[in-house]
Amino acid sequence: MEIILGKRLKELRIEQKLSQREVADALGLNSVTYLHYEKAQREPPLSVLADMAKFFGVTIDYLLGLSDY
């Protein structure tokens, strides 16, 4: 699950032409913490996962690879 989440976070970030720092700042996260999520080195808590989904305009299921939309 972590690998899919990291891959999807990176894809969404690149599609929106944002840096890791910009995403981290928008989510109120340390940029290193966000980097760990994107590289699948850590799993975010549910509250952060929900914030990520809202920020990118996708569902949590999409971020976790449970759906393709």
All heavy atoms as TSV, in Angstrom:
chain	resi	resn	atom	element	x	y	z
A	1	MET	N	N	0.827	-1.188	0.000
A	1	MET	CA	C	0.000	0.000	0.000
A	1	MET	C	C	0.873	1.255	0.000
A	1	MET	O	O	0.577	2.209	-0.684
A	1	MET	CB	C	-0.931	-0.010	1.199
A	1	MET	CG	C	-1.752	1.242	1.305
A	1	MET	SD	S	-3.095	1.201	2.491
A	1	MET	CE	C	-2.337	0.665	3.973
A	2	GLU	N	N	1.937	1.276	0.760
A	2	GLU	CA	C	2.801	2.449	0.852
A	2	GLU	C	C	3.377	2.838	-0.503
A	2	GLU	O	O	3.463	4.013	-0.826
A	2	GLU	CB	C	3.963	2.196	1.812
A	2	GLU	CG	C	3.590	2.208	3.256
A	2	GLU	CD	C	4.794	1.989	4.146
A	2	GLU	OE1	O	5.915	2.333	3.749
A	2	GLU	OE2	O	4.599	1.467	5.238
A	3	ILE	N	N	3.785	1.830	-1.281
A	3	ILE	CA	C	4.411	2.113	-2.568
A	3	ILE	C	C	3.417	2.795	-3.495
A	3	ILE	O	O	3.754	3.763	-4.178
A	3	ILE	CB	C	4.986	0.829	-3.196
A	3	ILE	CG1	C	6.133	0.322	-2.324
A	3	ILE	CG2	C	5.442	1.066	-4.620
A	3	ILE	CD1	C	6.640	-1.040	-2.677
A	4	ILE	N	N	2.187	2.313	-3.528
A	4	ILE	CA	C	1.169	2.920	-4.388
A	4	ILE	C	C	0.888	4.340	-3.929
A	4	ILE	O	O	0.811	5.258	-4.745
A	4	ILE	CB	C	-0.123	2.073	-4.399
A	4	ILE	CG1	C	0.145	0.746	-5.111
A	4	ILE	CG2	C	-1.256	2.833	-5.076
A	4	ILE	CD1	C	-0.972	-0.240	-5.022
A	5	LEU	N	N	0.769	4.551	-2.621
A	5	LEU	CA	C	0.513	5.892	-2.095
A	5	LEU	C	C	1.627	6.841	-2.522
A	5	LEU	O	O	1.360	7.926	-3.047
A	5	LEU	CB	C	0.399	5.858	-0.571
A	5	LEU	CG	C	0.312	7.229	0.108
A	5	LEU	CD1	C	-0.932	7.978	-0.336
A	5	LEU	CD2	C	0.341	7.076	1.612
A	6	GLY	N	N	2.856	6.460	-2.318
A	6	GLY	CA	C	3.975	7.309	-2.690
A	6	GLY	C	C	3.989	7.639	-4.168
A	6	GLY	O	O	4.212	8.784	-4.570
A	7	LYS	N	N	3.729	6.636	-4.980
A	7	LYS	CA	C	3.702	6.827	-6.439
A	7	LYS	C	C	2.593	7.787	-6.839
A	7	LYS	O	O	2.805	8.696	-7.645
A	7	LYS	CB	C	3.506	5.472	-7.121
A	7	LYS	CG	C	3.466	5.536	-8.623
A	7	LYS	CD	C	3.277	4.164	-9.226
A	7	LYS	CE	C	3.085	4.281	-10.728
A	7	LYS	NZ	N	2.424	3.139	-11.289
A	8	ARG	N	N	1.427	7.619	-6.261
A	8	ARG	CA	C	0.296	8.483	-6.607
A	8	ARG	C	C	0.529	9.910	-6.119
A	8	ARG	O	O	0.188	10.869	-6.815
A	8	ARG	CB	C	-1.000	7.905	-6.061
A	8	ARG	CG	C	-1.330	6.570	-6.742
A	8	ARG	CD	C	-2.713	6.525	-7.271
A	8	ARG	NE	N	-2.886	5.420	-8.196
A	8	ARG	CZ	C	-3.957	4.662	-8.241
A	8	ARG	NH1	N	-4.946	4.871	-7.410
A	8	ARG	NH2	N	-4.045	3.700	-9.130
A	9	LEU	N	N	1.095	10.066	-4.938
A	9	LEU	CA	C	1.398	11.410	-4.440
A	9	LEU	C	C	2.349	12.127	-5.384
A	9	LEU	O	O	2.146	13.297	-5.723
A	9	LEU	CB	C	2.014	11.353	-3.039
A	9	LEU	CG	C	1.082	10.979	-1.893
A	9	LEU	CD1	C	1.876	10.812	-0.607
A	9	LEU	CD2	C	-0.008	12.032	-1.711
A	10	LYS	N	N	3.377	11.424	-5.818
A	10	LYS	CA	C	4.353	12.030	-6.727
A	10	LYS	C	C	3.708	12.389	-8.057
A	10	LYS	O	O	3.926	13.479	-8.591
A	10	LYS	CB	C	5.537	11.089	-6.937
A	10	LYS	CG	C	6.631	11.691	-7.779
A	10	LYS	CD	C	7.842	10.798	-7.850
A	10	LYS	CE	C	8.952	11.438	-8.674
A	10	LYS	NZ	N	10.147	10.600	-8.702
A	11	GLU	N	N	2.905	11.485	-8.608
A	11	GLU	CA	C	2.232	11.744	-9.883
A	11	GLU	C	C	1.330	12.969	-9.786
A	11	GLU	O	O	1.344	13.827	-10.669
A	11	GLU	CB	C	1.407	10.535	-10.315
A	11	GLU	CG	C	2.231	9.361	-10.773
A	11	GLU	CD	C	1.409	8.099	-10.993
A	11	GLU	OE1	O	0.196	8.079	-10.660
A	11	GLU	OE2	O	1.977	7.112	-11.486
A	12	LEU	N	N	0.551	13.038	-8.721
A	12	LEU	CA	C	-0.366	14.167	-8.552
A	12	LEU	C	C	0.399	15.476	-8.378
A	12	LEU	O	O	0.020	16.509	-8.938
A	12	LEU	CB	C	-1.282	13.927	-7.345
A	12	LEU	CG	C	-2.333	12.833	-7.532
A	12	LEU	CD1	C	-2.912	12.419	-6.183
A	12	LEU	CD2	C	-3.430	13.297	-8.476
A	13	ARG	N	N	1.466	15.437	-7.629
A	13	ARG	CA	C	2.283	16.631	-7.401
A	13	ARG	C	C	2.879	17.129	-8.718
A	13	ARG	O	O	2.813	18.321	-9.031
A	13	ARG	CB	C	3.393	16.327	-6.394
A	13	ARG	CG	C	4.316	17.511	-6.152
A	13	ARG	CD	C	5.369	17.184	-5.135
A	13	ARG	NE	N	6.243	16.084	-5.490
A	13	ARG	CZ	C	7.247	16.165	-6.361
A	13	ARG	NH1	N	7.505	17.291	-6.992
A	13	ARG	NH2	N	8.009	15.104	-6.615
A	14	ILE	N	N	3.422	16.219	-9.506
A	14	ILE	CA	C	4.040	16.591	-10.782
A	14	ILE	C	C	2.981	17.111	-11.762
A	14	ILE	O	O	3.207	18.092	-12.458
A	14	ILE	CB	C	4.837	15.406	-11.362
A	14	ILE	CG1	C	6.082	15.174	-10.491
A	14	ILE	CG2	C	5.218	15.649	-12.814
A	14	ILE	CD1	C	6.847	13.907	-10.800
A	15	GLU	N	N	1.810	16.460	-11.798
A	15	GLU	CA	C	0.722	16.921	-12.674
A	15	GLU	C	C	0.349	18.366	-12.371
A	15	GLU	O	O	0.018	19.131	-13.265
A	15	GLU	CB	C	-0.524	16.053	-12.492
A	15	GLU	CG	C	-0.479	14.721	-13.184
A	15	GLU	CD	C	-1.680	13.860	-12.850
A	15	GLU	OE1	O	-2.685	14.376	-12.286
A	15	GLU	OE2	O	-1.625	12.651	-13.142
A	16	GLN	N	N	0.401	18.719	-11.092
A	16	GLN	CA	C	0.023	20.078	-10.688
A	16	GLN	C	C	1.220	21.035	-10.650
A	16	GLN	O	O	1.099	22.167	-10.199
A	16	GLN	CB	C	-0.692	20.033	-9.336
A	16	GLN	CG	C	-2.000	19.288	-9.435
A	16	GLN	CD	C	-2.834	19.356	-8.177
A	16	GLN	OE1	O	-2.643	20.206	-7.326
A	16	GLN	NE2	N	-3.768	18.437	-8.049
A	17	LYS	N	N	2.373	20.535	-11.118
A	17	LYS	CA	C	3.593	21.343	-11.211
A	17	LYS	C	C	3.962	21.985	-9.869
A	17	LYS	O	O	4.267	23.179	-9.803
A	17	LYS	CB	C	3.450	22.401	-12.302
A	17	LYS	CG	C	3.283	21.804	-13.690
A	17	LYS	CD	C	3.139	22.885	-14.739
A	17	LYS	CE	C	3.115	22.332	-16.135
A	17	LYS	NZ	N	1.932	21.634	-16.517
A	18	LEU	N	N	3.929	21.177	-8.834
A	18	LEU	CA	C	4.269	21.646	-7.494
A	18	LEU	C	C	5.546	20.978	-7.009
A	18	LEU	O	O	5.840	19.839	-7.372
A	18	LEU	CB	C	3.135	21.302	-6.514
A	18	LEU	CG	C	1.782	21.962	-6.793
A	18	LEU	CD1	C	0.705	21.329	-5.919
A	18	LEU	CD2	C	1.864	23.459	-6.554
A	19	SER	N	N	6.277	21.674	-6.169
A	19	SER	CA	C	7.450	21.075	-5.541
A	19	SER	C	C	7.001	20.330	-4.288
A	19	SER	O	O	5.888	20.547	-3.781
A	19	SER	CB	C	8.458	22.160	-5.149
A	19	SER	OG	O	7.948	22.955	-4.095
A	20	GLN	N	N	7.868	19.479	-3.784
A	20	GLN	CA	C	7.557	18.773	-2.543
A	20	GLN	C	C	7.357	19.775	-1.414
A	20	GLN	O	O	6.472	19.608	-0.583
A	20	GLN	CB	C	8.673	17.789	-2.195
A	20	GLN	CG	C	8.720	16.606	-3.123
A	20	GLN	CD	C	9.897	15.696	-2.859
A	20	GLN	OE1	O	10.922	16.114	-2.339
A	20	GLN	NE2	N	9.766	14.445	-3.259
A	21	ARG	N	N	8.161	20.814	-1.383
A	21	ARG	CA	C	8.036	21.840	-0.339
A	21	ARG	C	C	6.687	22.547	-0.421
A	21	ARG	O	O	6.058	22.809	0.611
A	21	ARG	CB	C	9.160	22.857	-0.440
A	21	ARG	CG	C	9.068	23.960	0.607
A	21	ARG	CD	C	10.215	24.924	0.535
A	21	ARG	NE	N	11.452	24.341	0.979
A	21	ARG	CZ	C	11.840	24.251	2.252
A	21	ARG	NH1	N	11.053	24.693	3.199
A	21	ARG	NH2	N	12.997	23.716	2.565
A	22	GLU	N	N	6.230	22.848	-1.630
A	22	GLU	CA	C	4.937	23.523	-1.790
A	22	GLU	C	C	3.795	22.661	-1.266
A	22	GLU	O	O	2.893	23.157	-0.590
A	22	GLU	CB	C	4.702	23.883	-3.255
A	22	GLU	CG	C	5.583	25.008	-3.757
A	22	GLU	CD	C	5.496	25.224	-5.245
A	22	GLU	OE1	O	5.453	24.226	-6.014
A	22	GLU	OE2	O	5.488	26.405	-5.651
A	23	VAL	N	N	3.843	21.373	-1.569
A	23	VAL	CA	C	2.802	20.464	-1.084
A	23	VAL	C	C	2.883	20.359	0.441
A	23	VAL	O	O	1.867	20.457	1.135
A	23	VAL	CB	C	2.906	19.066	-1.733
A	23	VAL	CG1	C	1.913	18.104	-1.115
A	23	VAL	CG2	C	2.690	19.166	-3.233
A	24	ALA	N	N	4.086	20.176	0.952
A	24	ALA	CA	C	4.270	20.068	2.400
A	24	ALA	C	C	3.746	21.321	3.102
A	24	ALA	O	O	3.021	21.222	4.101
A	24	ALA	CB	C	5.738	19.839	2.735
A	25	ASP	N	N	4.079	22.486	2.587
A	25	ASP	CA	C	3.618	23.739	3.190
A	25	ASP	C	C	2.101	23.836	3.163
A	25	ASP	O	O	1.478	24.231	4.147
A	25	ASP	CB	C	4.229	24.943	2.471
A	25	ASP	CG	C	5.710	25.138	2.758
A	25	ASP	OD1	O	6.238	24.488	3.703
A	25	ASP	OD2	O	6.350	25.921	2.036
A	26	ALA	N	N	1.503	23.468	2.034
A	26	ALA	CA	C	0.044	23.531	1.898
A	26	ALA	C	C	-0.651	22.593	2.880
A	26	ALA	O	O	-1.754	22.882	3.356
A	26	ALA	CB	C	-0.371	23.202	0.471
A	27	LEU	N	N	0.006	21.467	3.190
A	27	LEU	CA	C	-0.574	20.479	4.108
A	27	LEU	C	C	-0.152	20.713	5.554
A	27	LEU	O	O	-0.589	19.981	6.437
A	27	LEU	CB	C	-0.170	19.065	3.670
A	27	LEU	CG	C	-0.703	18.606	2.309
A	27	LEU	CD1	C	-0.051	17.299	1.902
A	27	LEU	CD2	C	-2.221	18.473	2.351
A	28	GLY	N	N	0.702	21.698	5.772
A	28	GLY	CA	C	1.171	21.979	7.130
A	28	GLY	C	C	2.138	20.931	7.648
A	28	GLY	O	O	2.178	20.647	8.841
A	29	LEU	N	N	2.915	20.360	6.736
A	29	LEU	CA	C	3.859	19.307	7.090
A	29	LEU	C	C	5.285	19.794	6.920
A	29	LEU	O	O	5.559	20.679	6.101
A	29	LEU	CB	C	3.670	18.089	6.178
A	29	LEU	CG	C	2.327	17.384	6.188
A	29	LEU	CD1	C	2.273	16.353	5.071
A	29	LEU	CD2	C	2.086	16.733	7.532
A	30	ASN	N	N	6.198	19.171	7.619
A	30	ASN	CA	C	7.618	19.371	7.390
A	30	ASN	C	C	7.927	18.773	6.025
A	30	ASN	O	O	7.416	17.709	5.679
A	30	ASN	CB	C	8.398	18.668	8.503
A	30	ASN	CG	C	9.885	18.814	8.352
A	30	ASN	OD1	O	10.476	18.260	7.431
A	30	ASN	ND2	N	10.482	19.542	9.274
A	31	SER	N	N	8.764	19.434	5.240
A	31	SER	CA	C	9.039	18.937	3.888
A	31	SER	C	C	9.710	17.560	3.901
A	31	SER	O	O	9.473	16.741	3.014
A	31	SER	CB	C	9.878	19.932	3.092
A	31	SER	OG	O	11.079	20.218	3.753
A	32	VAL	N	N	10.516	17.273	4.919
A	32	VAL	CA	C	11.153	15.949	5.019
A	32	VAL	C	C	10.102	14.881	5.311
A	32	VAL	O	O	10.152	13.775	4.770
A	32	VAL	CB	C	12.268	15.947	6.081
A	32	VAL	CG1	C	12.818	14.556	6.294
A	32	VAL	CG2	C	13.377	16.912	5.693
A	33	THR	N	N	9.130	15.225	6.136
A	33	THR	CA	C	8.046	14.276	6.435
A	33	THR	C	C	7.287	13.937	5.154
A	33	THR	O	O	7.018	12.769	4.871
A	33	THR	CB	C	7.086	14.870	7.484
A	33	THR	OG1	O	7.822	15.144	8.671
A	33	THR	CG2	C	5.943	13.919	7.792
A	34	TYR	N	N	6.950	14.973	4.372
A	34	TYR	CA	C	6.250	14.719	3.113
A	34	TYR	C	C	7.104	13.861	2.187
A	34	TYR	O	O	6.606	12.939	1.549
A	34	TYR	CB	C	5.843	16.025	2.410
A	34	TYR	CG	C	5.175	15.736	1.099
A	34	TYR	CD1	C	3.855	15.320	1.058
A	34	TYR	CD2	C	5.884	15.795	-0.094
A	34	TYR	CE1	C	3.248	14.982	-0.145
A	34	TYR	CE2	C	5.287	15.465	-1.299
A	34	TYR	CZ	C	3.977	15.063	-1.315
A	34	TYR	OH	O	3.383	14.713	-2.492
A	35	LEU	N	N	8.387	14.156	2.122
A	35	LEU	CA	C	9.305	13.372	1.292
A	35	LEU	C	C	9.243	11.891	1.676
A	35	LEU	O	O	9.199	11.020	0.811
A	35	LEU	CB	C	10.732	13.891	1.443
A	35	LEU	CG	C	11.839	13.052	0.797
A	35	LEU	CD1	C	11.748	13.109	-0.709
A	35	LEU	CD2	C	13.193	13.528	1.268
A	36	HIS	N	N	9.189	11.603	2.971
A	36	HIS	CA	C	9.101	10.209	3.426
A	36	HIS	C	C	7.810	9.547	2.943
A	36	HIS	O	O	7.811	8.369	2.597
A	36	HIS	CB	C	9.190	10.125	4.947
A	36	HIS	CG	C	10.551	10.360	5.492
A	36	HIS	ND1	N	11.608	9.512	5.263
A	36	HIS	CD2	C	11.037	11.357	6.265
A	36	HIS	CE1	C	12.685	9.967	5.864
A	36	HIS	NE2	N	12.365	11.100	6.487
A	37	TYR	N	N	6.711	10.301	2.918
A	37	TYR	CA	C	5.451	9.739	2.422
A	37	TYR	C	C	5.555	9.440	0.927
A	37	TYR	O	O	5.134	8.383	0.467
A	37	TYR	CB	C	4.283	10.707	2.657
A	37	TYR	CG	C	3.987	11.003	4.103
A	37	TYR	CD1	C	3.465	12.234	4.485
A	37	TYR	CD2	C	4.214	10.061	5.105
A	37	TYR	CE1	C	3.167	12.518	5.799
A	37	TYR	CE2	C	3.932	10.346	6.428
A	37	TYR	CZ	C	3.412	11.569	6.763
A	37	TYR	OH	O	3.120	11.861	8.078
A	38	GLU	N	N	6.135	10.370	0.185
A	38	GLU	CA	C	6.236	10.199	-1.265
A	38	GLU	C	C	7.198	9.070	-1.635
A	38	GLU	O	O	7.015	8.398	-2.631
A	38	GLU	CB	C	6.684	11.518	-1.897
A	38	GLU	CG	C	6.339	11.610	-3.353
A	38	GLU	CD	C	6.583	12.982	-3.944
A	38	GLU	OE1	O	5.719	13.871	-3.767
A	38	GLU	OE2	O	7.620	13.155	-4.594
A	39	LYS	N	N	8.218	8.861	-0.844
A	39	LYS	CA	C	9.190	7.797	-1.115
A	39	LYS	C	C	8.782	6.479	-0.458
A	39	LYS	O	O	9.556	5.519	-0.471
A	39	LYS	CB	C	10.575	8.215	-0.635
A	39	LYS	CG	C	11.181	9.303	-1.488
A	39	LYS	CD	C	12.626	9.503	-1.123
A	39	LYS	CE	C	13.275	10.438	-2.094
A	39	LYS	NZ	N	14.120	9.767	-3.049
A	40	ALA	N	N	7.581	6.438	0.111
A	40	ALA	CA	C	7.036	5.233	0.747
A	40	ALA	C	C	7.919	4.740	1.894
A	40	ALA	O	O	8.052	3.542	2.119
A	40	ALA	CB	C	6.801	4.132	-0.283
A	41	GLN	N	N	8.502	5.672	2.618
A	41	GLN	CA	C	9.315	5.319	3.778
A	41	GLN	C	C	8.533	5.452	5.076
A	41	GLN	O	O	9.010	5.028	6.121
A	41	GLN	CB	C	10.565	6.205	3.817
A	41	GLN	CG	C	11.475	5.972	2.637
A	41	GLN	CD	C	12.605	6.974	2.556
A	41	GLN	OE1	O	12.535	8.060	3.108
A	41	GLN	NE2	N	13.655	6.605	1.843
A	42	ARG	N	N	7.354	6.057	4.994
A	42	ARG	CA	C	6.474	6.245	6.142
A	42	ARG	C	C	5.035	6.261	5.680
A	42	ARG	O	O	4.744	6.650	4.561
A	42	ARG	CB	C	6.740	7.617	6.766
A	42	ARG	CG	C	7.422	7.600	8.044
A	42	ARG	CD	C	7.326	8.984	8.658
A	42	ARG	NE	N	8.576	9.267	9.315
A	42	ARG	CZ	C	8.927	10.421	9.779
A	42	ARG	NH1	N	8.128	11.447	9.654
A	42	ARG	NH2	N	10.071	10.584	10.379
A	43	GLU	N	N	4.119	5.876	6.566
A	43	GLU	CA	C	2.694	5.962	6.275
A	43	GLU	C	C	2.107	7.153	7.019
A	43	GLU	O	O	2.347	7.303	8.219
A	43	GLU	CB	C	1.962	4.697	6.740
A	43	GLU	CG	C	2.194	3.497	5.866
A	43	GLU	CD	C	1.327	2.316	6.275
A	43	GLU	OE1	O	0.236	2.525	6.857
A	43	GLU	OE2	O	1.746	1.190	6.028
A	44	PRO	N	N	1.336	7.983	6.330
A	44	PRO	CA	C	0.731	9.123	7.023
A	44	PRO	C	C	-0.434	8.689	7.905
A	44	PRO	O	O	-1.101	7.697	7.604
A	44	PRO	CB	C	0.237	10.001	5.872
A	44	PRO	CG	C	-0.015	9.054	4.761
A	44	PRO	CD	C	1.011	7.960	4.916
A	45	PRO	N	N	-0.687	9.444	8.972
A	45	PRO	CA	C	-1.890	9.169	9.764
A	45	PRO	C	C	-3.140	9.465	8.922
A	45	PRO	O	O	-3.069	10.204	7.922
A	45	PRO	CB	C	-1.789	10.123	10.947
A	45	PRO	CG	C	-0.695	11.076	10.645
A	45	PRO	CD	C	0.093	10.539	9.503
A	46	LEU	N	N	-4.252	8.915	9.325
A	46	LEU	CA	C	-5.496	9.059	8.569
A	46	LEU	C	C	-5.860	10.524	8.347
A	46	LEU	O	O	-6.296	10.896	7.262
A	46	LEU	CB	C	-6.637	8.334	9.282
A	46	LEU	CG	C	-7.972	8.284	8.549
A	46	LEU	CD1	C	-7.814	7.692	7.162
A	46	LEU	CD2	C	-8.976	7.487	9.357
A	47	SER	N	N	-5.661	11.359	9.333
A	47	SER	CA	C	-6.005	12.782	9.181
A	47	SER	C	C	-5.179	13.436	8.075
A	47	SER	O	O	-5.690	14.245	7.295
A	47	SER	CB	C	-5.821	13.529	10.499
A	47	SER	OG	O	-4.471	13.455	10.926
A	48	VAL	N	N	-3.910	13.089	7.973
A	48	VAL	CA	C	-3.045	13.636	6.928
A	48	VAL	C	C	-3.442	13.052	5.574
A	48	VAL	O	O	-3.469	13.760	4.564
A	48	VAL	CB	C	-1.555	13.375	7.239
A	48	VAL	CG1	C	-0.668	13.781	6.068
A	48	VAL	CG2	C	-1.144	14.100	8.507
A	49	LEU	N	N	-3.771	11.784	5.546
A	49	LEU	CA	C	-4.228	11.147	4.310
A	49	LEU	C	C	-5.478	11.850	3.781
A	49	LEU	O	O	-5.589	12.126	2.586
A	49	LEU	CB	C	-4.499	9.668	4.573
A	49	LEU	CG	C	-4.649	8.751	3.387
A	49	LEU	CD1	C	-3.407	8.760	2.508
A	49	LEU	CD2	C	-4.930	7.337	3.865
A	50	ALA	N	N	-6.399	12.173	4.685
A	50	ALA	CA	C	-7.617	12.887	4.292
A	50	ALA	C	C	-7.273	14.276	3.757
A	50	ALA	O	O	-7.840	14.721	2.753
A	50	ALA	CB	C	-8.575	12.996	5.479
A	51	ASP	N	N	-6.339	14.962	4.401
A	51	ASP	CA	C	-5.910	16.283	3.927
A	51	ASP	C	C	-5.275	16.196	2.545
A	51	ASP	O	O	-5.498	17.053	1.690
A	51	ASP	CB	C	-4.918	16.917	4.904
A	51	ASP	CG	C	-5.550	17.343	6.220
A	51	ASP	OD1	O	-6.796	17.450	6.287
A	51	ASP	OD2	O	-4.783	17.564	7.185
A	52	MET	N	N	-4.488	15.152	2.319
A	52	MET	CA	C	-3.852	14.955	1.015
A	52	MET	C	C	-4.902	14.740	-0.067
A	52	MET	O	O	-4.817	15.323	-1.155
A	52	MET	CB	C	-2.905	13.753	1.049
A	52	MET	CG	C	-1.662	13.954	1.847
A	52	MET	SD	S	-0.771	12.379	1.960
A	52	MET	CE	C	0.730	12.913	2.755
A	53	ALA	N	N	-5.877	13.904	0.215
A	53	ALA	CA	C	-6.935	13.626	-0.758
A	53	ALA	C	C	-7.691	14.906	-1.098
A	53	ALA	O	O	-7.951	15.192	-2.269
A	53	ALA	CB	C	-7.886	12.561	-0.217
A	54	LYS	N	N	-8.010	15.679	-0.092
A	54	LYS	CA	C	-8.732	16.935	-0.299
A	54	LYS	C	C	-7.865	17.910	-1.111
A	54	LYS	O	O	-8.343	18.533	-2.052
A	54	LYS	CB	C	-9.097	17.555	1.043
A	54	LYS	CG	C	-10.013	18.769	0.923
A	54	LYS	CD	C	-10.307	19.401	2.264
A	54	LYS	CE	C	-11.115	18.474	3.144
A	54	LYS	NZ	N	-11.517	19.104	4.416
A	55	PHE	N	N	-6.607	18.020	-0.764
A	55	PHE	CA	C	-5.700	18.934	-1.448
A	55	PHE	C	C	-5.578	18.602	-2.937
A	55	PHE	O	O	-5.625	19.490	-3.784
A	55	PHE	CB	C	-4.321	18.901	-0.791
A	55	PHE	CG	C	-3.287	19.752	-1.475
A	55	PHE	CD1	C	-3.282	21.128	-1.301
A	55	PHE	CD2	C	-2.338	19.185	-2.299
A	55	PHE	CE1	C	-2.341	21.921	-1.948
A	55	PHE	CE2	C	-1.385	19.967	-2.940
A	55	PHE	CZ	C	-1.393	21.341	-2.764
A	56	PHE	N	N	-5.432	17.315	-3.242
A	56	PHE	CA	C	-5.253	16.905	-4.638
A	56	PHE	C	C	-6.575	16.677	-5.370
A	56	PHE	O	O	-6.588	16.426	-6.579
A	56	PHE	CB	C	-4.392	15.646	-4.714
A	56	PHE	CG	C	-2.932	15.890	-4.458
A	56	PHE	CD1	C	-2.295	15.317	-3.374
A	56	PHE	CD2	C	-2.186	16.686	-5.305
A	56	PHE	CE1	C	-0.939	15.531	-3.136
A	56	PHE	CE2	C	-0.828	16.916	-5.087
A	56	PHE	CZ	C	-0.208	16.333	-3.993
A	57	GLY	N	N	-7.698	16.732	-4.659
A	57	GLY	CA	C	-9.000	16.553	-5.297
A	57	GLY	C	C	-9.281	15.129	-5.718
A	57	GLY	O	O	-9.910	14.890	-6.752
A	58	VAL	N	N	-8.802	14.180	-4.921
A	58	VAL	CA	C	-9.028	12.755	-5.202
A	58	VAL	C	C	-9.578	12.097	-3.934
A	58	VAL	O	O	-9.665	12.723	-2.887
A	58	VAL	CB	C	-7.722	12.047	-5.648
A	58	VAL	CG1	C	-7.209	12.634	-6.946
A	58	VAL	CG2	C	-6.650	12.126	-4.568
A	59	THR	N	N	-9.917	10.834	-4.050
A	59	THR	CA	C	-10.398	10.105	-2.879
A	59	THR	C	C	-9.226	9.426	-2.167
A	59	THR	O	O	-8.161	9.204	-2.756
A	59	THR	CB	C	-11.412	9.014	-3.280
A	59	THR	OG1	O	-10.735	8.038	-4.089
A	59	THR	CG2	C	-12.598	9.598	-4.045
A	60	ILE	N	N	-9.457	9.090	-0.920
A	60	ILE	CA	C	-8.460	8.317	-0.177
A	60	ILE	C	C	-8.266	6.971	-0.852
A	60	ILE	O	O	-7.143	6.481	-0.957
A	60	ILE	CB	C	-8.869	8.148	1.304
A	60	ILE	CG1	C	-8.791	9.507	2.017
A	60	ILE	CG2	C	-7.983	7.124	2.003
A	60	ILE	CD1	C	-9.297	9.494	3.446
A	61	ASP	N	N	-9.343	6.376	-1.356
A	61	ASP	CA	C	-9.235	5.097	-2.064
A	61	ASP	C	C	-8.283	5.207	-3.248
A	61	ASP	O	O	-7.498	4.298	-3.514
A	61	ASP	CB	C	-10.607	4.621	-2.552
A	61	ASP	CG	C	-11.459	4.036	-1.443
A	61	ASP	OD1	O	-10.953	3.871	-0.321
A	61	ASP	OD2	O	-12.631	3.737	-1.714
A	62	TYR	N	N	-8.344	6.336	-3.967
A	62	TYR	CA	C	-7.436	6.531	-5.096
A	62	TYR	C	C	-5.983	6.575	-4.608
A	62	TYR	O	O	-5.112	5.917	-5.166
A	62	TYR	CB	C	-7.777	7.802	-5.876
A	62	TYR	CG	C	-6.784	8.057	-6.974
A	62	TYR	CD1	C	-6.866	7.360	-8.170
A	62	TYR	CD2	C	-5.732	8.965	-6.805
A	62	TYR	CE1	C	-5.919	7.564	-9.176
A	62	TYR	CE2	C	-4.786	9.170	-7.795
A	62	TYR	CZ	C	-4.902	8.466	-8.970
A	62	TYR	OH	O	-3.960	8.647	-9.952
A	63	LEU	N	N	-5.732	7.361	-3.561
A	63	LEU	CA	C	-4.371	7.469	-3.045
A	63	LEU	C	C	-3.815	6.120	-2.613
A	63	LEU	O	O	-2.633	5.844	-2.787
A	63	LEU	CB	C	-4.323	8.441	-1.853
A	63	LEU	CG	C	-4.516	9.920	-2.173
A	63	LEU	CD1	C	-4.501	10.727	-0.885
A	63	LEU	CD2	C	-3.467	10.423	-3.153
A	64	LEU	N	N	-4.675	5.282	-2.071
A	64	LEU	CA	C	-4.233	3.975	-1.573
A	64	LEU	C	C	-4.223	2.891	-2.646
A	64	LEU	O	O	-3.857	1.750	-2.391
A	64	LEU	CB	C	-5.116	3.524	-0.404
A	64	LEU	CG	C	-5.085	4.421	0.822
A	64	LEU	CD1	C	-6.058	3.902	1.877
A	64	LEU	CD2	C	-3.683	4.529	1.393
A	65	GLY	N	N	-4.662	3.244	-3.861
A	65	GLY	CA	C	-4.659	2.278	-4.945
A	65	GLY	C	C	-5.843	1.344	-4.936
A	65	GLY	O	O	-5.834	0.306	-5.591
A	66	LEU	N	N	-6.900	1.731	-4.220
A	66	LEU	CA	C	-8.097	0.891	-4.151
A	66	LEU	C	C	-9.091	1.221	-5.261
A	66	LEU	O	O	-10.047	0.480	-5.474
A	66	LEU	CB	C	-8.773	1.044	-2.787
A	66	LEU	CG	C	-7.904	0.671	-1.589
A	66	LEU	CD1	C	-8.597	0.994	-0.287
A	66	LEU	CD2	C	-7.529	-0.805	-1.638
A	67	SER	N	N	-8.885	2.348	-5.933
A	67	SER	CA	C	-9.698	2.712	-7.084
A	67	SER	C	C	-8.818	3.495	-8.056
A	67	SER	O	O	-7.741	3.958	-7.690
A	67	SER	CB	C	-10.918	3.543	-6.672
A	67	SER	OG	O	-10.540	4.868	-6.349
A	68	ASP	N	N	-9.291	3.631	-9.262
A	68	ASP	CA	C	-8.522	4.338	-10.288
A	68	ASP	C	C	-9.057	5.728	-10.562
A	68	ASP	O	O	-8.770	6.319	-11.596
A	68	ASP	CB	C	-8.505	3.529	-11.586
A	68	ASP	CG	C	-7.623	2.299	-11.433
A	68	ASP	OD1	O	-6.658	2.335	-10.652
A	68	ASP	OD2	O	-7.911	1.292	-12.106
A	69	TYR	N	N	-9.872	6.254	-9.661
A	69	TYR	CA	C	-10.402	7.609	-9.841
A	69	TYR	C	C	-10.567	8.311	-8.522
A	69	TYR	O	O	-10.476	7.748	-7.484
A	69	TYR	CB	C	-11.731	7.589	-10.607
A	69	TYR	CG	C	-12.754	6.661	-10.021
A	69	TYR	CD1	C	-13.618	7.113	-9.029
A	69	TYR	CD2	C	-12.836	5.329	-10.432
A	69	TYR	CE1	C	-14.558	6.254	-8.474
A	69	TYR	CE2	C	-13.769	4.473	-9.880
A	69	TYR	CZ	C	-14.624	4.941	-8.907
A	69	TYR	OH	O	-15.554	4.105	-8.349
